[in-house]
Amino acid sequence: MTTVTQMKCACEPCLCIVSLENAVKKDDQYYCSEACAEGHKTMKGCGHGGCGC
């Protein structure tokens, strides 16, 4: 049995890999930041350099 502890941020253009322990969870999806979780409605980018969002 494999336990997943990290996964790609659920924000489509974002390339960040997020720890499930530290992720922002919204609608059963995991995001690397509040900006990604809110769909970048009020915040641009996630703050991580070179991620693509």
C-alpha positions, 0 to 999 in steps of 0.5 A: 500500500502506498500513501501519498504525501505530496501532489501537484497543486490543483490549480491548472497552470501551477507547477508546484508540488504541495505537501498534503499536510500543508496544503490549502484544501478546498472542494476536495482539491489540494492547493499550494496557496490561498491564491490558487485555491480561490482561482486567482480572483483577488491574488495573482500568482501563488508567490512561488517563483517559476511556477507558471500561475 
